[in-house]
Amino acid sequence: MEEAAVSAIKRLPDDVASRIAAGEVIERPASVLKELLENSLDAGAAKIHIESTGAGRGLLRVSDDGAGIAAADCELAFERHTTSKIASLEDLERLATFGFRGEALFSIAAVSRTTLSSCRKGSKKGHSVRAEGGRIKASHEAPPVSGTTIEVRDLFFNTPARAKFLKSDASEKGHLAHVVEEAALANPTVTFIYKSEGRIALRFDAPRADGIEAHRSRVCEVLGGDWSDGLLAAEETRSGLTTRAFLAPADNLAASRSQQFCFINRRPVTSRLIQQTLYRAYEPFRSRDRHPVAVVFLELPPDQFDVNVHPAKREVRFRGERMLFEALTGMFSSMLLKAKGIPTVDRFRLSAPLRPEGERYGSGSSAGPDRPIPAPSLASSDANAYPAADAAELFEKWVGLDAAAPAAPSQRWYSPPFTFLGQIERSYLVFDASGGLLVVDQHAAQERILFERFLEEIESGALKSQPLMLPLPIELPASRIQHVLSRRERLKRIGFDVEGFGKTTLHVTAAPAIFKKAGDLKEMVERLLESVETESGAAKDVQHHAVATIACKAAVKAHDPLGAKEALRLLEDLKACRDGTCCPHGRPAMIFLNRDELARRFKRPGAPPL
C-alpha cells in the first residue's frame, strides 16, 4: 500500500503572518508616522500634535482633533482589512482618501505596543484599546476628549532582527522630520507641531492667507529662507488636471536634487515622469551640476492614476502620460520664461523626444512621452559624472577619427621625451609623446592628482582644515539637517565641522583650507548633501565622493590658459598617480594614439622612422 505523501505546504500561524504583513508597510518609525498622519488627515483634523522619543523607537504619539472613532469601532480598527474608506472594488476607482486597505493600524500593532484613545465629536464617552504584538490586551471607557490619540511604544520589540536594520537616532529623526514636512506641504491649512525628545523640532501653523498664498507661505517655511526669495508660483487647470507649482527661478538652482517634492491629490509620490518635465523646462537655463528646486501639486480624478502599485503607496501609474508630460512641461517652461520677461505661447509642444542626461538617441529613436520617460541618471549622486565617451567624441571631431580610435593609455607613453604642442580650446593639452599623440583633459587630470593627494592626507591625518572666521549658514529643511548631523564624524574626517543652528539652518564652522571663497564652500556643502544622506552609502563611498568633489572644485578649470611649464608639470604629477587615466568620477583624463595607430589612421604601411 502506497504511503500517504507528507504535505510540504503549511498554514502560517496568525502571529507569524501578521508580522510578515507588517513588514510590507512598516519599515521604520517614519513609516508608522506616515500612516498615522494620513489617518488623522482623512479624519479631517485641523491640528495635529506629534511626539517621539528614542527617534520613534521608544514612543511615537500622534494626537488630532479630527472626527474620532466610535467606541464600537475602536477594537475593530485593529483587525486586518477593516476600513471606513471603501466598501467595494468600484470604490477604488473613486478613491479620495490616503489610507484604504485597512492594514495600517493592524500592521503597526503587530510589531509594537499600541494604544488607541478616541472620542467622536459631541459624544460624552470616549474609548481606549491597548494592543500588544497584534493582540488586544485591554479595552475600556476613556475620557471624552474629541479626536484620536495613538501611542506606539517599543517598535519592533517582537521582531529584533528588523530593529537591527534601523539607522542611527539622528538618521531616524531625519526621516521622521521629513514625513512631517511632506504632510505640512500637502496640507497648508493644517497646523503641525512635532516634538522630538521633549523639545519642539518643527512647528507649522496654519497661515492666515488661503489658496495659493497659503501654499507659498508653507513652502517657504519648509524649504528655508534661501529659497523663498523670488519663488515662482502658478496655478493652472487643463483637461481635468489642476497643477499648482512653486519653482526656484532659473538663476537660483541647487547643487542636489534633494529639494524636489511632488504630490498627487496631496499624496507625496515619486514620479520619474514628473521629475523629467522639470529637467525639460530648465534645460535651456541650467548647467549639468545644478538642479531645480520645486514643489509640485497635482489634482487628478482618482480614476486617472493608480496608487496601489506598492504597499508604501509611494509610486504611481498614470493614464494619459503624454498629456501629463506636455501639460507640465509647458506650464513649467512658461513660468521660467515669464520670470525672465520672455514672451510665451499658450501651448507648448514637444519638437523632439527628451534626451536624458548622458543618453543619446539615434535618428531612428522612437522614445518619447508615450513611453516611460527615463529620469536623469541617479546611479551616481555627483552631477559632474559625464559619460566616458564624451571626451573621446570631442577629440574624434577634431581629427576625423571614428569611435573606435582612442585606446586606454598604457604605461609606455610615460617614457619621455614629451613635447608640449599647445592647448585646444584652452581645455585640452596636446603633447608629442614618443612620436605618438597624447591629449590630456587639464581639469580631469588635475582632479585625479588632487584627489589622490587629499586621500593620502586623510589617511595620514594631515588634511588641513581651518576654522571659519564667521560660521557659514546653510538653509535646509529640518529633515535634511538631521541627516547631515548624523554623519558629522564622516564630514570631520574630510575637513568639515558642522552644527545645527535653529530648525532650518546648518552652520559650517570649519572647512578644508583649499576653499577661499564662501560661494565655493556653500556650493560644496550643498553638493555633499546628496551623498551624505544616502543610506546605502558606506563611509568609504561618502568619503570618496566628498574628496572627489573637493578635488573638482580646487582643480584647474576648462578654459584656464596653461603654459608649457605648467602643462609638463601637470603631466609629471599625473604620472605619479595610482590611476592617471581618469578623474575620480570616471571621466577619461587622456587620450593616446601611438605611432603605429597614427600611421594606420593615415593608411601608411608603418610608422615613419624617428
C-alpha positions as CSV (number, residue, x, y, z in Angstrom):
1,M,0.0,0.0,0.0
2,E,1.4,3.4,-1.0
3,E,2.3,5.7,1.8
4,A,0.4,9.0,2.0
5,A,2.6,11.9,0.9
6,V,3.7,14.3,3.6
7,S,2.4,17.8,2.9
8,A,5.1,20.4,2.4
9,I,2.7,23.3,2.5
10,K,1.6,24.6,5.9
11,R,-0.7,27.3,7.0
12,L,1.3,30.0,8.8
13,P,0.4,30.8,12.4
14,D,-1.6,34.1,12.7
15,D,1.2,35.9,14.6
16,V,3.8,35.0,12.0
17,A,1.6,36.0,9.1
18,S,0.8,39.3,10.8
19,R,4.4,40.2,11.3
20,I,5.3,39.4,7.7
21,A,2.4,41.6,6.6
22,A,3.6,44.4,8.8
23,G,7.0,44.2,7.1
24,E,5.3,45.3,3.8
25,V,4.0,48.5,5.4
26,I,6.2,49.3,8.4
27,E,9.9,49.7,7.6
28,R,10.9,52.2,10.2
29,P,9.4,54.7,12.7
30,A,8.8,57.2,9.9
31,S,6.6,54.6,8.2
32,V,4.4,54.4,11.3
33,L,4.2,58.2,11.4
34,K,3.2,58.5,7.8
35,E,0.3,56.0,8.3
36,L,-0.9,57.7,11.5
37,L,-0.7,61.2,9.9
38,E,-2.7,60.0,6.9
39,N,-5.4,58.6,9.2
40,S,-5.6,62.0,11.0
41,L,-5.9,63.9,7.8
42,D,-8.5,61.6,6.5
43,A,-10.4,62.3,9.7
44,G,-10.5,66.0,8.9
45,A,-8.0,67.1,11.6
46,A,-7.1,70.8,11.6
47,K,-4.4,70.5,14.3
48,I,-2.0,67.5,14.8
49,H,0.5,67.0,17.6
50,I,3.3,64.6,17.2
51,E,5.7,63.4,19.8
52,S,8.7,61.0,19.6
53,T,11.3,59.6,22.0
54,G,14.2,57.4,21.1
55,A,13.9,58.5,17.5
56,G,10.4,56.9,17.4
57,R,11.6,53.5,18.6
58,G,10.6,54.1,22.2
59,L,7.5,56.2,21.7
60,L,5.6,57.8,18.8
61,R,2.4,59.6,19.7
62,V,0.0,61.3,17.3
63,S,-3.0,63.3,18.6
64,D,-5.5,65.0,16.4
65,D,-8.8,67.0,16.6
66,G,-10.4,65.0,13.8
67,A,-13.8,63.3,13.7
68,G,-12.8,60.5,16.1
69,I,-13.8,56.8,16.2
70,A,-17.0,55.4,17.7
71,A,-16.5,53.3,20.7
72,A,-17.9,50.2,19.0
73,D,-15.4,50.6,16.2
74,C,-12.2,51.0,18.2
75,E,-11.4,47.3,18.6
76,L,-12.5,46.6,15.0
77,A,-9.9,49.2,13.8
78,F,-7.1,46.8,14.9
79,E,-8.3,44.0,12.6
80,R,-6.8,43.4,9.2
81,H,-8.7,44.8,6.2
82,T,-11.2,46.8,8.2
83,T,-11.6,50.3,6.8
84,S,-14.1,53.1,6.6
85,K,-12.7,54.2,3.2
86,I,-14.1,51.7,0.7
87,A,-16.8,49.1,0.6
88,S,-16.5,47.6,-2.9
89,L,-13.9,47.2,-5.7
90,E,-15.6,50.0,-7.6
91,D,-14.7,52.4,-4.8
92,L,-11.0,52.1,-5.7
93,E,-11.8,54.0,-8.9
94,R,-13.2,56.9,-6.9
95,L,-10.7,56.9,-4.1
96,A,-10.1,60.3,-2.5
97,T,-8.5,59.3,0.8
98,F,-5.0,58.3,1.8
99,G,-5.5,55.0,3.6
100,F,-7.9,52.5,2.2
101,R,-6.6,48.9,2.6
102,G,-7.2,48.6,6.3
103,E,-3.7,47.4,7.0
104,A,-2.0,50.4,8.7
105,L,-3.1,50.1,12.3
106,F,-3.2,46.2,12.1
107,S,0.5,46.3,10.9
108,I,1.6,48.8,13.4
109,A,0.1,46.9,16.3
110,A,1.6,43.6,15.1
111,V,5.2,44.9,15.8
112,S,4.6,47.2,18.8
113,R,2.7,48.0,21.9
114,T,-0.1,50.3,20.7
115,T,-2.8,52.3,22.5
116,L,-5.7,54.0,20.7
117,S,-7.9,56.5,22.5
118,S,-10.7,58.2,20.6
119,C,-14.0,60.1,21.1
120,R,-16.5,61.2,18.5
121,K,-17.3,64.9,18.5
122,G,-20.2,65.6,20.8
123,S,-20.0,62.2,22.5
124,K,-20.0,62.1,26.2
125,K,-17.8,59.0,26.3
126,G,-14.5,58.1,24.8
127,H,-12.9,54.6,24.4
128,S,-9.4,53.2,24.7
129,V,-7.9,50.0,23.3
130,R,-4.5,48.6,24.1
131,A,-2.8,46.0,21.8
132,E,0.5,44.2,22.0
133,G,2.1,42.2,19.2
134,G,-1.2,42.3,17.3
135,R,-3.4,41.0,20.2
136,I,-5.8,43.2,22.1
137,K,-4.9,43.3,25.8
138,A,-7.4,45.8,27.2
139,S,-10.5,47.7,26.1
140,H,-12.3,50.2,28.3
141,E,-14.0,53.6,28.5
142,A,-11.9,56.7,28.3
143,P,-12.3,60.5,28.9
144,P,-14.4,62.3,26.3
145,V,-11.5,64.1,24.5
146,S,-12.6,64.9,21.0
147,G,-10.4,63.4,18.3
148,T,-8.0,60.5,18.3
149,T,-4.6,59.8,20.0
150,I,-2.5,56.8,19.1
151,E,0.6,55.8,21.1
152,V,3.1,53.4,19.6
153,R,5.7,52.1,22.0
154,D,8.6,49.7,21.7
155,L,8.5,49.4,17.9
156,F,9.8,46.0,16.7
157,F,10.0,44.7,20.3
158,N,9.0,41.3,19.0
159,T,11.0,41.4,15.7
160,P,14.5,42.2,16.9
161,A,16.0,41.4,13.5
162,R,14.0,44.2,12.0
163,A,15.1,46.6,14.7
164,K,18.8,45.9,13.9
165,F,18.3,47.4,10.4
166,L,17.3,50.8,11.8
167,K,19.9,53.6,11.4
168,S,21.3,55.9,14.0
169,D,19.0,58.1,16.1
170,A,19.9,61.2,14.1
171,S,19.1,59.5,10.8
172,E,15.8,58.1,12.0
173,K,14.9,61.6,13.4
174,G,15.6,63.0,10.0
175,H,13.2,60.6,8.4
176,L,10.5,61.5,10.9
177,A,11.0,65.2,10.3
178,H,10.8,64.6,6.5
179,V,7.4,62.9,6.9
180,V,6.1,65.9,8.9
181,E,7.5,68.3,6.2
182,E,5.8,66.4,3.4
183,A,2.5,66.3,5.3
184,A,2.8,70.1,6.1
185,L,3.5,70.9,2.4
186,A,0.5,68.9,1.2
187,N,-1.9,70.3,3.9
188,P,-1.1,74.1,4.3
189,T,-4.3,74.8,6.3
190,V,-3.4,72.2,9.0
191,T,-1.3,73.0,12.0
192,F,1.5,70.5,12.7
193,I,3.5,70.5,16.0
194,Y,6.3,68.0,16.3
195,K,8.2,67.4,19.5
196,S,11.3,65.3,19.5
197,E,12.8,64.2,22.8
198,G,10.6,66.7,24.7
199,R,11.6,69.7,22.5
200,I,9.7,71.3,19.6
201,A,11.6,70.3,16.5
202,L,9.1,71.6,13.9
203,R,6.0,73.8,14.1
204,F,3.9,74.8,11.1
205,D,1.0,77.0,12.0
206,A,-1.9,77.3,9.6
207,P,-1.4,80.6,7.7
208,R,-3.9,83.4,7.7
209,A,-3.9,83.5,3.9
210,D,-5.7,80.9,1.8
211,G,-5.3,79.4,-1.7
212,I,-2.0,79.7,-3.4
213,E,-0.7,82.2,-0.9
214,A,-1.2,79.8,1.9
215,H,0.7,77.2,-0.1
216,R,3.5,79.6,-0.9
217,S,3.9,80.5,2.8
218,R,4.1,76.8,3.8
219,V,6.6,76.0,1.0
220,C,8.9,78.8,2.2
221,E,8.7,77.6,5.8
222,V,9.7,74.1,4.8
223,L,12.4,74.9,2.2
224,G,14.1,77.6,4.3
225,G,14.8,81.3,3.7
226,D,17.4,80.8,0.9
227,W,14.6,79.6,-1.5
228,S,11.8,82.0,-0.5
229,D,13.2,85.0,-2.4
230,G,11.9,85.1,-5.9
231,L,10.0,81.8,-5.6
232,L,7.8,81.4,-8.7
233,A,4.2,80.4,-8.2
234,A,1.5,79.4,-10.7
235,E,-1.8,77.5,-10.9
236,E,-3.3,76.0,-14.0
237,T,-6.3,73.8,-14.8
238,R,-6.5,71.9,-18.1
239,S,-8.4,68.8,-19.2
240,G,-9.2,67.8,-15.6
241,L,-5.7,68.3,-14.4
242,T,-5.1,71.1,-11.8
243,T,-1.4,72.0,-11.2
244,R,-0.1,74.2,-8.5
245,A,3.7,74.7,-8.8
246,F,6.4,76.5,-6.9
247,L,9.7,76.8,-8.7
248,A,13.0,78.4,-7.9
249,P,14.0,80.9,-10.7
250,A,16.4,79.7,-13.3
251,D,19.3,81.6,-11.7
252,N,18.8,80.1,-8.2
253,L,19.3,76.4,-8.6
254,A,20.5,73.8,-6.1
255,A,23.6,71.6,-6.1
256,S,21.5,68.5,-5.5
257,R,18.0,67.0,-6.2
258,S,17.0,66.9,-2.6
259,Q,14.8,70.0,-2.8
260,Q,12.2,68.5,-5.2
261,F,8.8,67.5,-3.9
262,C,5.8,66.1,-5.8
263,F,2.3,65.5,-4.6
264,I,-0.8,64.0,-6.3
265,N,-4.1,64.7,-4.6
266,R,-2.0,65.7,-1.5
267,R,-0.2,62.3,-1.5
268,P,3.7,62.5,-1.7
269,V,4.9,60.5,-4.6
270,T,8.0,59.6,-6.6
271,S,7.5,60.0,-10.3
272,R,10.3,59.9,-12.9
273,L,7.9,61.3,-15.5
274,I,7.2,64.4,-13.4
275,Q,10.8,64.9,-12.5
276,Q,11.7,64.8,-16.1
277,T,9.2,67.5,-17.0
278,L,11.2,69.7,-14.6
279,Y,14.5,69.0,-16.3
280,R,13.0,69.6,-19.7
281,A,11.7,73.0,-18.7
282,Y,15.0,74.0,-17.0
283,E,17.2,72.6,-19.8
284,P,17.9,75.9,-21.6
285,F,19.0,77.6,-18.3
286,R,20.9,75.1,-16.2
287,S,24.4,73.6,-16.2
288,R,24.9,69.9,-15.6
289,D,25.8,70.4,-11.9
290,R,22.7,72.5,-10.9
291,H,19.2,71.1,-10.2
292,P,15.7,72.6,-10.0
293,V,14.1,73.4,-6.7
294,A,10.5,72.6,-7.0
295,V,7.3,71.8,-5.1
296,V,4.6,70.5,-7.4
297,F,1.0,69.7,-6.5
298,L,-1.3,67.8,-9.0
299,E,-5.0,67.3,-8.6
300,L,-6.4,64.5,-10.8
301,P,-9.6,62.5,-10.9
302,P,-8.9,59.3,-8.9
303,D,-9.5,57.1,-11.9
304,Q,-6.6,58.7,-13.8
305,F,-3.9,57.3,-11.7
306,D,-3.2,54.2,-9.6
307,V,-1.6,54.4,-6.1
308,N,-2.0,50.8,-5.3
309,V,1.3,49.8,-7.1
310,H,3.3,49.3,-4.0
311,P,2.4,48.8,-0.3
312,A,4.1,52.1,0.6
313,K,1.8,53.8,-1.9
314,R,4.8,56.0,-3.0
315,E,4.9,55.0,-6.7
316,V,2.0,55.9,-9.0
317,R,0.9,54.9,-12.5
318,F,-0.8,57.4,-14.8
319,R,-3.3,57.1,-17.6
320,G,-2.5,59.5,-20.5
321,E,1.2,60.1,-19.7
322,R,1.7,62.1,-22.9
323,M,-1.0,64.6,-22.0
324,L,0.5,65.0,-18.5
325,F,4.0,65.3,-19.8
326,E,3.2,68.1,-22.3
327,A,0.9,70.0,-19.9
328,L,3.5,70.1,-17.1
329,T,6.5,70.8,-19.4
330,G,4.5,73.7,-21.0
331,M,3.5,75.2,-17.7
332,F,6.9,75.0,-16.1
333,S,8.6,76.4,-19.2
334,S,6.1,79.3,-19.3
335,M,6.8,80.1,-15.6
336,L,10.6,80.3,-16.2
337,L,10.3,82.3,-19.4
338,K,7.8,84.8,-18.0
339,A,10.1,85.3,-15.0
340,K,12.8,86.3,-17.5
341,G,10.5,88.6,-19.4
342,I,10.4,86.3,-22.5
343,P,7.1,86.1,-24.3
344,T,5.5,82.6,-24.3
345,V,2.8,80.9,-26.3
346,D,-0.3,79.3,-24.7
347,R,0.5,75.7,-25.7
348,F,3.9,74.0,-25.5
349,R,4.5,71.2,-27.9
350,L,7.5,68.9,-27.9
351,S,9.5,69.1,-31.1
352,A,11.7,66.1,-30.2
353,P,11.8,63.4,-27.5
354,L,13.5,64.4,-24.3
355,R,17.1,63.2,-24.1
356,P,18.1,62.2,-20.6
357,E,21.4,63.2,-19.2
358,G,24.2,61.1,-20.6
359,E,22.0,59.3,-23.2
360,R,21.9,59.8,-26.9
361,Y,19.1,59.0,-29.3
362,G,19.9,57.9,-32.8
363,S,17.9,59.3,-35.7
364,G,15.6,56.3,-35.6
365,S,14.8,56.6,-31.9
366,S,11.2,56.0,-31.1
367,A,11.5,57.2,-27.5
368,G,9.0,59.9,-26.5
369,P,6.4,60.9,-23.9
370,D,4.1,58.0,-24.8
371,R,6.8,55.7,-23.3
372,P,8.2,55.7,-19.8
373,I,10.5,58.7,-19.6
374,P,13.9,58.0,-18.1
375,A,14.9,60.3,-15.3
376,P,18.3,61.9,-15.0
377,S,20.8,59.2,-14.0
378,L,20.7,58.7,-10.3
379,A,23.3,56.0,-10.2
380,S,25.9,58.5,-9.2
381,S,25.0,61.3,-6.9
382,D,27.7,63.5,-8.5
383,A,26.4,65.9,-11.1
384,N,29.8,66.0,-12.9
385,A,29.9,62.3,-13.8
386,Y,30.0,62.6,-17.5
387,P,29.7,59.7,-19.9
388,A,33.1,58.2,-20.7
389,A,32.5,58.6,-24.4
390,D,32.1,62.4,-24.4
391,A,35.8,63.3,-24.3
392,A,36.7,60.8,-26.9
393,E,34.0,62.0,-29.2
394,L,35.2,65.6,-28.9
395,F,38.7,64.6,-29.9
396,E,37.3,62.5,-32.8
397,K,35.6,65.5,-34.2
398,W,38.8,67.5,-34.2
399,V,40.9,64.9,-36.0
400,G,38.2,63.0,-38.0
401,L,38.5,59.6,-36.2
402,D,35.8,57.1,-35.6
403,A,34.6,56.0,-32.2
404,A,36.9,53.0,-32.1
405,A,40.1,55.1,-32.3
406,P,41.2,56.1,-28.8
407,A,42.6,53.3,-26.7
408,A,43.3,53.2,-23.0
409,P,46.8,54.6,-22.4
410,S,49.3,52.2,-21.2
411,Q,52.3,52.9,-19.0
412,R,54.5,53.0,-22.1
413,W,53.6,56.6,-23.1
414,Y,55.0,57.8,-19.8
415,S,58.5,57.4,-21.2
416,P,60.0,60.8,-22.1
417,P,60.6,62.9,-24.0
418,F,57.3,64.9,-24.1
419,T,56.9,68.0,-26.2
420,F,54.1,70.3,-25.4
421,L,52.3,71.3,-28.6
422,G,49.7,73.6,-27.2
423,Q,46.0,73.8,-25.9
424,I,42.8,73.1,-27.8
425,E,40.0,75.4,-26.7
426,R,42.2,76.2,-23.6
427,S,40.9,72.9,-22.1
428,Y,42.9,70.1,-23.7
429,L,46.7,69.8,-23.5
430,V,48.3,68.3,-26.6
431,F,51.7,66.5,-26.4
432,D,54.0,64.7,-28.7
433,A,54.8,61.6,-26.7
434,S,57.5,59.4,-28.2
435,G,56.2,60.0,-31.6
436,G,52.5,59.4,-30.6
437,L,49.8,62.0,-29.8
438,L,48.6,62.5,-26.2
439,V,45.7,64.7,-25.4
440,V,45.0,65.5,-21.7
441,D,41.9,67.0,-20.3
442,Q,43.5,69.5,-17.9
443,H,40.6,69.6,-15.5
444,A,40.1,65.9,-15.2
445,A,43.9,65.3,-14.9
446,Q,44.3,67.7,-12.0
447,E,41.2,66.4,-10.4
448,R,42.8,63.0,-10.2
449,I,46.1,64.4,-8.9
450,L,44.4,66.4,-6.1
451,F,42.0,63.5,-5.3
452,E,44.8,61.1,-4.6
453,R,46.8,63.8,-2.7
454,F,43.8,64.6,-0.5
455,L,43.1,60.9,0.2
456,E,46.7,60.4,1.3
457,E,46.3,63.4,3.7
458,I,43.1,62.0,5.1
459,E,44.7,58.6,5.7
460,S,47.8,60.1,7.3
461,G,45.7,62.6,9.4
462,A,47.4,65.5,7.7
463,L,44.4,67.1,5.9
464,K,44.4,70.8,6.6
465,S,41.2,72.2,8.0
466,Q,40.7,75.8,9.0
467,P,38.1,77.3,11.3
468,L,35.9,79.9,9.6
469,M,36.0,83.4,11.0
470,L,32.2,83.5,10.7
471,P,30.1,80.4,10.5
472,L,28.7,79.8,7.1
473,P,24.9,79.4,7.3
474,I,23.2,76.8,5.0
475,E,19.4,76.9,4.9
476,L,17.8,73.4,4.6
477,P,14.6,71.6,5.6
478,A,14.9,70.3,9.1
479,S,14.9,66.7,7.9
480,R,18.0,67.3,5.8
481,I,19.8,68.9,8.7
482,Q,19.2,65.8,10.8
483,H,20.7,63.6,8.1
484,V,23.8,65.7,7.8
485,L,24.3,65.9,11.5
486,S,24.1,62.1,11.7
487,R,27.2,61.9,9.5
488,R,29.1,64.7,11.4
489,E,32.1,62.4,12.1
490,R,32.4,61.4,8.4
491,L,32.4,65.1,7.4
492,K,35.0,65.9,10.0
493,R,37.4,63.3,8.5
494,I,37.3,65.3,5.3
495,G,37.8,68.7,6.9
496,F,34.3,69.9,7.6
497,D,32.8,70.8,11.0
498,V,29.1,71.4,11.1
499,E,26.5,72.1,13.7
500,G,22.8,72.8,13.8
501,F,21.6,76.3,14.3
502,G,17.8,76.7,14.8
503,K,15.4,74.4,13.0
504,T,16.3,75.0,9.3
505,T,19.8,76.3,9.4
506,L,23.2,74.4,9.4
507,H,26.3,76.2,10.4
508,V,29.6,75.2,8.8
509,T,32.3,76.2,11.3
510,A,35.4,74.7,9.7
511,A,36.3,73.6,6.1
512,P,39.3,72.3,4.1
513,A,41.9,75.1,3.7
514,I,41.6,74.9,-0.1
515,F,38.4,76.9,-0.1
516,K,39.0,80.6,-0.4
517,K,35.5,81.8,-1.4
518,A,32.3,81.5,0.6
519,G,30.4,80.8,-2.5
520,D,32.5,77.8,-3.4
521,L,32.3,76.5,0.1
522,K,28.5,76.8,0.2
523,E,28.1,75.0,-3.2
524,M,30.5,72.3,-2.0
525,V,28.4,71.6,1.2
526,E,25.2,71.5,-0.8
527,R,26.8,69.1,-3.3
528,L,27.8,66.8,-0.4
529,L,24.3,66.5,1.0
530,E,23.0,64.1,-1.5
531,S,25.9,61.6,-1.0
532,V,26.0,62.2,2.8
533,E,22.2,61.5,3.1
534,T,22.4,58.2,1.1
535,E,21.5,55.4,3.5
536,S,23.2,52.7,1.4
537,G,26.5,54.7,1.1
538,A,29.2,53.3,3.3
539,A,31.6,55.6,4.9
540,K,34.2,54.9,2.2
541,D,31.7,55.7,-0.5
542,V,30.8,59.0,1.1
543,Q,34.5,59.8,1.6
544,H,35.3,59.0,-2.0
545,H,32.5,61.3,-3.3
546,A,33.3,64.1,-0.9
547,V,37.0,64.1,-1.7
548,A,36.3,63.9,-5.4
549,T,34.1,66.9,-5.2
550,I,36.7,68.9,-3.2
551,A,39.3,68.0,-5.8
552,C,36.9,69.0,-8.6
553,K,36.3,72.5,-7.0
554,A,40.1,73.0,-6.4
555,A,41.3,71.8,-9.8
556,V,42.2,74.0,-12.8
557,K,39.1,74.6,-14.9
558,A,38.4,74.3,-18.6
559,H,39.3,77.5,-20.5
560,D,42.1,78.3,-18.0
561,P,45.2,79.1,-20.0
562,L,48.3,76.9,-19.2
563,G,51.8,77.4,-20.5
564,A,54.3,74.7,-21.4
565,K,55.9,74.6,-18.0
566,E,52.6,74.2,-16.2
567,A,51.4,71.6,-18.7
568,L,54.5,69.5,-18.3
569,R,54.3,69.8,-14.5
570,L,50.7,68.5,-14.7
571,L,51.8,65.6,-16.8
572,E,54.6,64.6,-14.3
573,D,52.2,64.8,-11.4
574,L,49.7,62.6,-13.3
575,K,52.5,60.1,-13.9
576,A,52.8,59.7,-10.1
577,C,49.1,58.8,-9.6
578,R,48.0,55.3,-9.0
579,D,45.5,55.7,-11.8
580,G,46.1,58.6,-14.1
581,T,43.8,57.5,-16.9
582,C,40.6,59.0,-15.5
583,C,39.2,61.6,-13.0
584,P,37.7,60.3,-9.7
585,H,34.2,60.4,-11.3
586,G,35.3,58.0,-14.1
587,R,35.7,60.5,-16.9
588,P,38.8,60.0,-19.1
589,A,41.7,62.2,-18.3
590,M,43.6,61.5,-21.5
591,I,43.5,60.0,-25.0
592,F,46.6,58.4,-26.5
593,L,47.3,57.5,-30.1
594,N,50.7,55.8,-30.5
595,R,52.9,56.0,-33.7
596,D,51.5,52.8,-35.2
597,E,47.9,53.8,-34.6
598,L,48.6,57.2,-36.3
599,A,50.2,55.5,-39.3
600,R,47.2,53.1,-39.6
601,R,44.8,56.0,-39.5
602,F,46.6,57.7,-42.4
603,K,46.8,54.4,-44.2
604,R,50.6,54.3,-44.1
605,P,52.4,50.9,-44.2
606,G,54.1,51.6,-40.9
607,A,55.2,54.4,-38.6
608,P,57.8,56.7,-40.1
609,P,61.3,56.4,-38.6
610,L,62.1,58.7,-35.7
